[in-house]
Amino acid sequence: MPKTAKRNSDRAQRHNTPSINNEAISQQLEALLTPAIFAQQQYYKQLGLRDRVL
C-alpha cells in the first residue's frame, strides 16, 4: 500500500480578516500616536533630516 504524503501545516494558507471597526479604539490609538509622530518629525528636523513616518 502506498503511504499518503504528510502535509506541512506551515505551508497552509492563513486567511487574515480585518477586525471590527471600533470607533472608540481608533480614536484612542489616534490620540496616542499622533503626538509621537509629530515629535519624531520635529526630531528629524532638528537633525537636519527630512520627515519620515514609519
C-alpha positions in Angstrom: 0.0 0.0 0.0 1.3 3.5 -0.8 1.8 5.8 2.0 -0.1 9.1 2.0 2.0 12.2 1.8 2.2 14.2 5.1 1.0 17.8 4.9 3.2 20.5 6.1 1.0 22.7 8.2 3.4 25.6 8.0 2.6 25.9 4.3 -1.1 26.1 4.8 -2.5 29.5 3.8 -3.9 31.5 6.6 -6.8 33.8 5.9 -6.4 37.2 7.6 -9.7 39.0 8.1 -9.9 42.6 9.2 -11.1 43.2 12.7 -14.3 45.0 13.6 -14.0 48.8 13.2 -14.4 50.1 16.7 -14.6 53.9 16.7 -13.6 54.3 20.4 -10.4 52.2 19.9 -9.4 54.0 16.7 -9.8 57.4 18.4 -7.7 56.3 21.4 -5.0 55.0 19.1 -5.0 58.2 17.1 -4.7 60.3 20.3 -1.8 58.2 21.5 0.1 58.0 18.2 -0.4 61.5 16.7 1.8 63.3 19.3 4.6 60.7 18.9 4.6 61.1 15.1 4.8 64.9 15.4 7.6 64.6 17.9 9.5 62.3 15.6 9.1 64.7 12.7 10.4 67.6 14.9 13.4 65.4 16.0 14.3 64.7 12.4 14.1 68.4 11.5 16.5 69.2 14.4 18.9 66.7 12.9 18.6 68.3 9.5 16.9 65.2 8.0 13.7 65.1 6.1 10.5 63.9 7.7 10.0 60.2 8.0 6.9 58.5 9.3 7.4 54.8 9.7 
